[in-house]
Amino acid sequence: MKNKELLEEFHSLADKLDIKIMKGKGDFSGGDCIVNEKKVIVINNIKPIEQRLNTLASCFKNYDLEGLYIVPALRKYINDANRLEFN
């Protein structure tokens, strides 16, 4: 699956979990937070797409994804990103 497709799948997953993905530009790497009691993931749109995908994967690892259907390529991407963080 191409990076742009993965990015679209992350947005679909965020919709399923009622998480807003905000895009910004500036001197930050991105991450997740809560704004007005709403879950938000902020990604830096000027960073390379690979870095944005890694930010999203590391944020989504904090959510219970077991009961959700996730495209196999996206689930693998999230699981692989989790393994990389522990090595």
C-alpha positions in Angstrom: 0.0 0.0 0.0 1.3 3.4 -0.9 2.0 6.1 1.7 -0.8 8.3 0.5 -3.2 5.4 0.8 -2.0 4.7 4.3 -2.5 8.3 5.2 -6.1 8.1 4.0 -6.6 4.9 6.0 -5.4 6.6 9.1 -8.0 9.3 8.6 -10.7 6.7 8.2 -9.5 5.0 11.4 -9.6 8.4 13.2 -13.2 8.8 12.1 -14.1 5.4 13.5 -12.6 6.3 16.8 -14.0 9.9 16.9 -10.5 11.3 16.8 -9.7 14.6 15.0 -6.5 14.8 12.9 -5.3 18.3 12.7 -2.7 19.4 10.2 -0.4 22.3 11.0 2.9 23.8 9.9 5.7 24.9 12.1 8.6 23.7 14.3 7.0 20.7 15.9 6.9 16.9 15.2 3.3 16.2 16.2 1.5 13.9 18.6 -1.8 13.4 20.4 -3.6 15.4 23.0 -7.0 16.3 24.3 -8.6 19.7 23.4 -11.9 20.6 24.9 -12.4 17.0 26.0 -12.0 15.8 22.4 -9.1 13.5 21.2 -6.9 15.2 18.7 -3.8 14.1 16.8 -1.7 16.9 15.4 0.6 16.2 12.4 3.1 18.6 10.9 2.2 18.9 7.2 5.6 20.2 6.2 7.3 17.0 7.4 7.9 14.1 5.0 4.9 11.8 4.6 6.9 8.9 6.3 7.4 11.0 9.4 3.7 11.9 9.5 2.8 8.3 9.1 5.1 7.3 12.0 3.5 10.0 14.2 0.1 8.7 13.4 1.2 5.1 14.0 2.7 5.9 17.4 -0.4 7.8 18.4 -2.8 5.0 17.4 -0.9 2.4 19.3 -2.3 4.0 22.5 -5.9 3.0 21.5 -7.6 -0.3 21.7 -7.8 -1.4 18.1 -8.7 -5.1 18.6 -12.4 -4.8 18.0 -12.1 -2.7 14.9 -11.7 -3.8 11.3 -8.6 -2.1 10.0 -7.1 -2.7 6.6 -4.4 -5.3 7.0 -1.7 -3.1 5.6 -2.5 -0.4 8.1 -2.6 -2.8 11.0 0.8 -4.1 10.0 2.1 -0.6 9.7 1.0 0.3 13.2 2.3 -3.0 14.6 5.7 -2.6 12.9 6.0 1.0 14.2 5.3 -0.3 17.7 8.1 -2.9 17.4 10.6 -0.3 16.1 10.0 1.9 19.2 10.9 -0.9 21.5 14.2 -1.8 19.7 
